[in-house]
Every structure is written in structure tokens, then in C-alpha cells.
Amino acid sequence: MLEIEAKAEVDDLEAVREAVLRRGGAFLGREVQRDVYFAHPKRDFAETDEALRMREAGGRFFLTYKGPKLDRETKTREEFEVEVFDAGNAEEILHRLGFRRVLEVRKTRESYRLPGYRVMLDEVEGLGSFVELEKEAGDYSPQEMADLFKDLGIDPARMERRSYLELLLEKI
């Protein structure tokens, strides 16, 4: 599956929320997400631009693999995700295979739907406020996503390709 995504850092999530609602955005929900990222025993994911994470959200757990980014402007990449019903055992399997925990990312996320897009307003512990756009299907262009950021009052120059994990690791 292809995850078509772009994100930007913002100073005022309330202003973006209002812009999304003015455009007819439908509120989908709010949740706290806890993402634990893992390092591969033989491959440096920082070099290969891959990621493996376990996400806890709403009492459910998801194991996700993300492949390398496919363009220079957005975070678009292959993504494979499965729901895990026993997170403790899943993490133990990863540990026994040589994977190790790298870092935990915690955020509060509000999700909205606009035609063809999901818009996520994220408050990330230790980083600040971000808006993620995720195109739901079909073709995409980085310019289309930059235009939507503009429509929401966000300067496309603030688009950020690095993951929350990468941003937090740079602060350590």
C-alpha cells in the first residue's frame, strides 16, 4: 500500500482547525498515540530510510513497516500495517529476532476528512505542533499538497520530510 503524506510544522493548530472546518472538514476523532520505533539488527534504517514501529492508539496495537520515501517533497512511501492482538508478545518476538527499541514518540492527534484527504492535527511531545495531510487514493502531486497547505493558511516552505522519530533523535 502507498502512503501519500506530507506534513508541516505550524505555530497555531487552532487557526488550522478553523480553516479545515471552513472548508467543510468533518471531525473524525481525537486520540493519544504512542509509537515505539525499532532498529533492525543488520540494517541501518536511518541509511535505508525505512521504519518499523508499534503504535498504540485507542487500546489497539498496530505493527507498521514504512519503506523509503519516494519523492523529495513529501513523505510518500510504501506502508504495510497489521493489527497486533498481543503487543507484549509481538515486541518479544522482535526482540528475540534482534530488533531493539530506539525511541518512543507520543502525540495527541485530531483527524478530519476533506474531499480526498485526511488532515491530522498533531501535538507531539518534545517537538510541538504539526499538520499532516494524507491523500486517500489515486495519483498525487507534491504541488497539490503544497496548495492544500496554502489553502489552510500554512506556508509550504514549512513542509517537513523528516519523521517525528528523526526530529526527536536530532534533539538528543
C-alpha positions in Angstrom: 0.0 0.0 0.0 1.2 3.5 -0.8 1.0 6.1 2.0 0.7 9.5 0.3 1.6 12.0 3.0 3.0 15.4 3.7 3.5 17.3 6.9 4.3 20.8 8.1 5.2 22.4 11.4 2.7 25.1 12.5 2.5 27.7 15.2 -1.3 27.7 15.7 -3.3 24.5 15.4 -6.5 26.3 16.3 -6.2 28.5 13.2 -5.7 25.4 11.0 -8.6 23.6 12.7 -10.8 26.6 11.9 -9.6 26.6 8.2 -10.3 22.9 7.9 -13.8 23.4 9.3 -14.5 26.4 7.0 -13.6 24.1 4.0 -16.2 21.6 5.2 -13.9 19.3 7.1 -15.6 16.5 9.1 -14.2 15.7 12.5 -13.2 12.0 12.7 -11.8 11.8 16.2 -9.1 12.6 18.7 -6.7 10.1 20.3 -3.4 9.8 22.0 -0.9 7.7 20.0 2.2 6.1 21.4 4.7 4.9 18.7 7.6 2.7 19.6 10.3 2.5 16.9 12.7 -0.4 16.4 16.2 -0.8 14.9 17.0 -3.7 12.6 19.8 -5.9 13.8 21.7 -5.8 10.5 20.4 -2.8 8.6 20.6 0.9 9.5 17.1 2.2 8.9 18.5 5.8 9.0 20.6 4.9 6.0 17.9 2.9 4.1 15.1 5.4 5.0 12.9 2.7 6.5 11.0 2.4 9.7 9.4 -0.3 11.9 7.1 0.8 14.6 4.5 -0.5 17.0 1.6 2.0 17.5 -0.8 2.0 20.4 -4.0 4.0 19.8 -7.4 3.7 21.4 -6.4 0.5 23.2 -5.4 -1.2 19.9 -1.9 -2.0 18.6 -0.5 -1.9 15.0 2.8 -3.0 13.7 3.9 -0.9 10.7 6.7 -1.1 8.2 7.5 2.0 6.2 9.7 1.9 3.1 11.9 4.6 1.7 10.4 7.9 0.7 9.6 8.1 -3.0 10.0 11.8 -3.8 11.9 14.8 -2.5 9.0 16.9 -1.3 6.6 14.7 0.6 6.7 11.7 2.9 5.1 9.3 0.3 6.3 5.8 0.8 5.1 2.1 0.8 3.5 1.2 4.1 2.4 -2.2 5.4 0.4 -2.5 8.6 -1.1 -5.3 10.6 -3.2 -5.2 13.8 -1.4 -6.9 16.7 -3.6 -8.5 19.4 -0.8 -9.2 21.9 1.7 -6.3 21.8 3.8 -7.8 24.5 4.4 -11.0 22.7 4.9 -9.2 19.4 7.6 -7.0 20.9 9.2 -10.1 22.5 9.3 -11.7 19.0 11.0 -8.6 17.6 13.5 -8.6 20.5 14.4 -12.2 20.0 14.9 -11.6 16.3 17.5 -8.9 17.2 15.4 -5.8 16.9 15.8 -3.2 19.6 13.8 -0.3 20.8 15.0 3.1 19.5 12.6 5.7 20.9 9.0 6.3 21.8 7.0 9.1 20.2 3.9 10.3 21.9 1.3 12.6 20.3 -2.2 13.8 20.5 -3.9 13.6 17.1 -7.2 15.1 15.9 -8.3 13.8 12.5 -10.6 15.4 9.9 -11.7 14.5 6.4 -11.7 16.8 3.5 -12.6 15.6 0.0 -9.8 13.2 -1.0 -7.7 13.8 2.2 -7.4 13.1 5.8 -6.0 16.1 7.8 -4.3 15.3 11.1 -3.5 18.0 13.7 -0.7 16.7 15.9 0.7 17.9 19.2 3.9 15.9 19.5 5.6 15.7 22.9 9.0 17.4 22.7 8.5 18.8 19.2 5.4 20.9 19.0 2.5 21.3 16.6 2.3 19.7 13.1 -0.3 19.2 10.4 -0.2 16.0 8.3 -2.1 15.6 5.0 -2.8 12.1 3.8 -4.2 11.6 0.3 -6.7 8.8 0.4 -6.2 7.3 -3.1 -5.0 7.8 -6.6 -2.4 10.0 -8.1 -0.8 12.8 -6.2 1.5 15.7 -6.8 3.6 17.4 -4.2 2.4 20.7 -5.6 -1.3 19.7 -4.9 -0.3 19.0 -1.3 1.6 22.3 -1.1 -1.5 24.1 -2.5 -3.7 22.5 0.2 -1.3 23.6 2.9 -1.6 27.2 1.5 -5.4 26.9 1.5 -5.2 26.0 5.2 -3.0 29.0 5.9 0.2 27.0 6.2 3.4 28.2 4.5 4.5 25.2 2.2 8.1 26.2 3.0 7.5 24.7 6.4 6.8 21.2 4.9 8.9 18.7 6.7 10.0 15.3 5.2 11.7 14.0 8.4 9.7 11.8 10.6 8.8 12.6 14.2 11.4 10.0 15.1 14.1 11.7 13.1 13.3 15.1 14.5 13.4 13.8 18.1 16.6 11.9 17.5 18.2 15.2 16.3 17.3 16.8 19.6 19.1 14.1 21.7 
